[in-house]
Amino acid sequence: MDAQSSTTIRVKHKRKVKSKWNMRRNWPLHFFLLPAVILAFVFSYAPLPGIIMAFMDFKPYLGFSESPWVGLEQFKRMIEFEDAKQVIWNTLIISAMKIILNLIVPIVFAILLNEVRKLLFKRTIQTLVYLPYFLSWVILGGIMLDMLSVDGGIVNNFLTSVFGIDPIFFLGDGDWFRFTAVGTDVWKEFGYSAIVFLAALAGINPDLYEAATIDGANRFQQVIHITLPSLLPITIVVATLALGNVLNAGFDQIFNLYNPLVYDKGDIIDTFVYREGLLGGQFSFATAVGLFKSFIGMILIITGYKLAHKYAGYRIF
């Protein structure tokens, strides 16, 4: 055996021993992860055989064995179906707006909050903006329906009494519904999303700010030349990983806020699949639409992960 082969064997042996040692040392962490793995298997992987419905004309009374196999007919129908095209377009618009604003608003908020020097005031603001994140859209949906109502809603009453504006049908006009959905989602999420940026700000070397102060830089100049460049790596990570959610416009939010009046502008893939599949009985067609969404989402997640690794050095494994 030559020296190179002997070295290779020793390296492999060391890696194997280290892996076993890490497993023995970290087994409690793997144990705590087990419930999440079980839930993911039961709800995400166990139902996977059902995707064959996308290639069949599935009839519940016939079952999988007797339902006719139609190949890609359901996908052709999806491409030719005008409502499906509009739904995909709606999903892209709403999710893109959410991704952009849910990146910009938390960064701005984190920077402004980081500049606050009174600790009590800072903690109070943090608590207040975190609270909406922990409320479900079932609760918030009812609150928004009351607040944005044309007849007696607090928002329209304010606009009418202060600015003299006619009541706006926020949840009944398609164009307004998109902005309402995006705005309420940002309001709910930005406080919690800012945590990662606040953590990044806490890791900036304070010597940089001291040196900038000595050089005569004011607070705004310090933010421009120190804070924002320091946030750039984590911003790239968050933005690229968010690409995987381009086709996720938020089923729970849209479902609790939308109505037939805004289907043309507010209907998204998930709500469309729900109506067509569960309410309309078009199981194969709904499965095909859902499979298309999952396939595109997988490609976007892989792309986002590669970009995050390339430009920000971020990797999971």
C-alpha positions as CSV (number, residue, x, y, z in Angstrom):
1,M,0.0,0.0,0.0
2,D,1.5,3.3,-1.0
3,A,1.6,6.4,1.2
4,Q,-1.3,8.2,-0.6
5,S,-3.7,5.3,-0.1
6,S,-2.7,5.0,3.5
7,T,-3.3,8.7,4.1
8,T,-6.7,8.5,2.4
9,I,-7.8,5.5,4.6
10,R,-6.7,7.4,7.7
11,V,-8.6,10.5,6.7
12,K,-11.8,8.4,6.1
13,H,-11.4,6.7,9.4
14,K,-11.0,9.9,11.2
15,R,-14.1,11.3,9.5
16,K,-16.1,8.2,10.5
17,V,-15.0,8.4,14.1
18,K,-15.8,12.1,14.3
19,S,-19.3,11.5,12.8
20,K,-20.1,8.8,15.4
21,W,-18.8,11.1,18.1
22,N,-20.9,14.0,16.9
23,M,-24.0,11.7,16.8
24,R,-23.4,10.5,20.4
25,R,-22.8,14.0,21.6
26,N,-25.8,15.6,19.8
27,W,-28.4,12.8,20.1
28,P,-30.7,15.0,22.3
29,L,-30.9,17.6,19.5
30,H,-31.8,14.8,17.0
31,F,-34.4,13.6,19.5
32,F,-36.0,17.0,19.8
33,L,-36.1,17.2,16.0
34,L,-37.9,13.9,15.7
35,P,-41.5,15.2,16.1
36,A,-41.0,17.7,13.3
37,V,-39.6,15.0,11.1
38,I,-42.6,12.8,11.8
39,L,-45.1,15.6,11.1
40,A,-43.3,16.4,7.8
41,F,-43.4,12.7,6.8
42,V,-47.1,12.3,7.7
43,F,-48.3,15.5,6.0
44,S,-45.8,16.1,3.2
45,Y,-44.4,12.8,2.1
46,A,-47.0,10.1,3.0
47,P,-49.6,11.8,0.7
48,L,-47.2,12.0,-2.3
49,P,-48.6,8.9,-4.1
50,G,-51.8,11.0,-4.6
51,I,-50.0,13.1,-7.2
52,I,-50.9,10.4,-9.8
53,M,-54.3,12.0,-9.8
54,A,-52.8,14.8,-11.9
55,F,-52.3,12.2,-14.7
56,M,-55.8,10.6,-14.4
57,D,-59.4,11.6,-14.7
58,F,-59.9,10.6,-11.1
59,K,-63.4,9.6,-9.9
60,P,-63.8,8.8,-6.2
61,Y,-66.3,6.1,-6.8
62,L,-63.9,4.3,-9.2
63,G,-60.8,4.7,-7.2
64,F,-57.2,4.8,-8.4
65,S,-57.4,1.4,-10.1
66,E,-60.4,2.1,-12.2
67,S,-60.1,5.8,-13.0
68,P,-58.9,6.4,-16.6
69,W,-55.3,7.4,-17.2
70,V,-55.2,10.7,-19.3
71,G,-51.5,11.6,-19.2
72,L,-50.8,15.3,-19.5
73,E,-54.4,16.3,-20.4
74,Q,-55.0,18.0,-17.1
75,F,-51.9,20.1,-17.6
76,K,-53.0,21.0,-21.1
77,R,-56.3,22.0,-19.7
78,M,-54.6,24.2,-17.1
79,I,-52.6,26.0,-19.8
80,E,-55.7,26.6,-21.9
81,F,-58.0,27.5,-19.0
82,E,-58.2,31.3,-18.8
83,D,-59.1,31.4,-15.1
84,A,-55.9,29.3,-14.3
85,K,-53.7,31.8,-16.2
86,Q,-55.3,34.7,-14.4
87,V,-54.8,32.9,-11.0
88,I,-51.1,32.3,-11.7
89,W,-50.7,36.0,-12.7
90,N,-52.5,37.2,-9.6
91,T,-50.3,34.9,-7.4
92,L,-47.1,36.3,-9.0
93,I,-48.2,39.9,-8.5
94,I,-49.3,39.6,-4.9
95,S,-46.4,37.4,-3.8
96,A,-43.8,39.6,-5.6
97,M,-45.2,42.7,-3.8
98,K,-45.1,40.9,-0.5
99,I,-41.6,39.7,-0.9
100,I,-40.3,43.1,-1.9
101,L,-42.1,45.0,0.9
102,N,-41.4,42.3,3.5
103,L,-37.7,42.8,2.8
104,I,-37.6,46.6,2.6
105,V,-39.9,47.5,5.6
106,P,-38.1,45.2,8.2
107,I,-34.7,46.6,7.2
108,V,-35.9,50.2,7.5
109,F,-37.6,49.4,10.8
110,A,-34.6,47.6,12.2
111,I,-32.3,50.5,11.3
112,L,-34.7,53.1,12.9
113,L,-35.1,50.9,16.0
114,N,-31.4,50.4,16.3
115,E,-30.9,54.2,16.5
116,V,-33.2,54.5,19.5
117,R,-31.2,54.9,22.7
118,K,-33.9,54.8,25.3
119,L,-34.1,51.1,26.2
120,L,-37.6,51.1,27.7
121,F,-39.1,52.8,24.7
122,K,-37.2,50.5,22.3
123,R,-38.5,47.3,24.1
124,T,-42.0,48.7,24.1
125,I,-42.0,49.3,20.4
126,Q,-40.5,45.9,19.7
127,T,-43.3,44.2,21.8
128,L,-46.0,46.1,20.0
129,V,-44.9,45.3,16.5
130,Y,-44.2,41.6,17.3
131,L,-47.7,41.0,18.6
132,P,-49.6,40.8,15.2
133,Y,-47.3,38.0,14.0
134,F,-48.7,35.7,16.7
135,L,-52.3,36.2,15.7
136,S,-53.9,33.9,13.1
137,W,-55.5,35.2,9.9
138,V,-58.8,33.8,11.1
139,I,-58.8,36.4,13.9
140,L,-57.2,39.2,11.9
141,G,-59.5,38.5,9.0
142,G,-62.5,39.3,11.1
143,I,-60.8,42.4,12.5
144,M,-59.9,43.6,9.0
145,L,-63.5,43.0,7.8
146,D,-64.8,45.3,10.5
147,M,-62.1,47.9,10.2
148,L,-62.2,48.2,6.4
149,S,-66.0,48.0,6.0
150,V,-67.5,50.6,3.8
151,D,-70.4,51.0,6.2
152,G,-69.1,52.1,9.6
153,G,-65.5,50.8,9.2
154,I,-63.0,52.8,11.3
155,V,-60.7,53.3,8.3
156,N,-63.3,54.7,6.0
157,N,-64.8,56.8,8.8
158,F,-61.4,58.4,9.3
159,L,-60.8,59.0,5.6
160,T,-64.2,60.5,5.2
161,S,-64.2,62.8,8.3
162,V,-60.5,64.0,8.0
163,F,-59.9,64.1,4.2
164,G,-63.4,64.1,2.8
165,I,-62.7,61.0,0.7
166,D,-65.6,58.8,-0.3
167,P,-65.7,55.3,1.3
168,I,-63.3,52.9,-0.4
169,F,-64.3,49.3,-1.0
170,F,-61.0,47.8,0.2
171,L,-62.2,44.2,0.1
172,G,-64.7,44.4,-2.8
173,D,-62.6,46.2,-5.4
174,G,-60.0,44.0,-7.1
175,D,-57.3,46.7,-7.4
176,W,-57.7,47.8,-3.9
177,F,-57.9,44.3,-2.6
178,R,-54.3,43.5,-3.9
179,F,-52.9,46.5,-2.0
180,T,-55.0,45.7,1.1
181,A,-53.7,42.1,1.1
182,V,-50.1,43.2,0.7
183,G,-50.4,46.0,3.2
184,T,-52.0,43.9,5.9
185,D,-49.5,41.1,5.4
186,V,-46.6,43.5,5.8
187,W,-48.1,45.0,8.9
188,K,-48.5,41.5,10.4
189,E,-45.0,40.2,9.5
190,F,-42.5,43.1,9.5
191,G,-41.9,43.2,13.3
192,Y,-41.0,39.5,13.5
193,S,-39.0,39.7,10.2
194,A,-36.9,42.5,11.6
195,I,-35.4,40.2,14.2
196,V,-32.8,38.8,11.8
197,F,-31.8,42.3,10.8
198,L,-31.6,43.5,14.4
199,A,-29.4,40.5,15.2
200,A,-27.1,41.5,12.2
201,L,-27.0,45.1,13.5
202,A,-25.9,43.9,16.9
203,G,-23.0,42.1,15.3
204,I,-21.5,45.2,13.7
205,N,-18.2,46.2,15.2
206,P,-18.9,49.5,17.3
207,D,-15.3,50.6,16.5
208,L,-16.5,51.3,13.0
209,Y,-19.1,53.9,14.3
210,E,-16.5,55.4,16.7
211,A,-14.0,55.8,13.8
212,A,-16.7,57.4,11.6
213,T,-17.7,59.8,14.4
214,I,-14.1,60.9,14.8
215,D,-13.9,61.5,11.0
216,G,-17.0,63.8,11.3
217,A,-19.7,61.5,9.9
218,N,-23.2,62.2,11.2
219,R,-25.8,59.5,12.0
220,F,-27.2,59.4,8.5
221,Q,-23.8,59.0,6.9
222,Q,-23.0,56.2,9.3
223,V,-26.1,54.4,8.3
224,I,-25.3,54.8,4.6
225,H,-21.6,53.8,4.8
226,I,-21.5,51.3,7.7
227,T,-25.0,50.0,8.6
228,L,-26.3,49.2,5.1
229,P,-23.1,47.6,3.8
230,S,-23.0,45.4,6.9
231,L,-26.6,44.3,6.3
232,L,-25.9,43.4,2.7
233,P,-24.9,39.7,3.2
234,I,-28.0,38.8,5.3
235,T,-30.2,40.8,2.9
236,I,-28.9,38.8,0.0
237,V,-29.6,35.6,1.9
238,V,-33.2,36.6,2.9
239,A,-34.0,37.9,-0.6
240,T,-32.7,34.8,-2.5
241,L,-34.3,32.3,-0.2
242,A,-37.6,34.2,-0.6
243,L,-37.6,33.3,-4.3
244,G,-39.0,29.9,-3.3
245,N,-42.2,31.7,-2.1
246,V,-43.0,33.4,-5.3
247,L,-45.9,31.1,-5.9
248,N,-47.0,31.3,-2.2
249,A,-49.2,34.4,-1.8
250,G,-50.7,33.3,1.5
251,F,-53.7,31.0,1.4
252,D,-54.8,31.6,5.0
253,Q,-54.8,35.4,4.5
254,I,-56.5,35.5,1.1
255,F,-59.0,32.8,2.0
256,N,-60.2,34.9,5.1
257,L,-60.3,38.2,3.2
258,Y,-61.4,37.5,-0.4
259,N,-64.9,37.1,-1.9
260,P,-66.4,36.5,-5.4
261,L,-66.2,40.2,-6.2
262,V,-62.3,40.1,-6.2
263,Y,-61.7,36.7,-7.8
264,D,-60.4,38.4,-11.0
265,K,-57.6,40.2,-9.1
266,G,-57.4,38.5,-5.7
267,D,-57.7,34.8,-6.5
268,I,-54.4,32.9,-6.1
269,I,-53.3,29.3,-6.9
270,D,-54.0,27.9,-3.4
271,T,-57.5,29.3,-3.2
272,F,-58.2,28.3,-6.8
273,V,-57.1,24.7,-6.0
274,Y,-59.3,24.7,-2.9
275,R,-62.4,25.8,-4.8
276,E,-61.8,23.6,-7.9
277,G,-60.7,20.5,-6.0
278,L,-62.6,20.3,-2.7
279,L,-65.6,22.4,-3.6
280,G,-65.9,21.7,-7.3
281,G,-64.9,18.0,-7.2
282,Q,-62.3,18.5,-9.9
283,F,-59.7,16.5,-8.1
284,S,-57.4,15.7,-11.0
285,F,-57.3,19.2,-12.3
286,A,-56.7,20.7,-8.9
287,T,-53.9,18.2,-8.3
288,A,-52.3,19.1,-11.6
289,V,-52.3,22.8,-10.7
290,G,-50.9,22.1,-7.3
291,L,-48.2,19.9,-8.8
292,F,-47.2,22.6,-11.3
293,K,-46.9,25.0,-8.4
294,S,-44.8,22.6,-6.4
295,F,-42.5,21.9,-9.3
296,I,-41.9,25.6,-10.0
297,G,-41.4,26.3,-6.3
298,M,-38.8,23.5,-6.0
299,I,-36.8,25.0,-8.9
300,L,-37.0,28.5,-7.4
301,I,-35.9,27.2,-4.0
302,I,-32.9,25.4,-5.5
303,T,-32.1,28.6,-7.5
304,G,-32.4,30.8,-4.4
305,Y,-30.2,28.4,-2.4
306,K,-27.5,28.4,-5.1
307,L,-27.6,32.2,-5.3
308,A,-27.4,32.6,-1.5
309,H,-24.4,30.3,-1.5
310,K,-22.7,32.0,-4.3
311,Y,-23.2,35.7,-3.3
312,A,-23.5,35.4,0.5
313,G,-21.7,32.2,1.4
314,Y,-24.9,30.8,2.9
315,R,-25.3,27.0,3.0
316,I,-27.3,24.5,5.0
317,F,-25.3,21.4,4.1
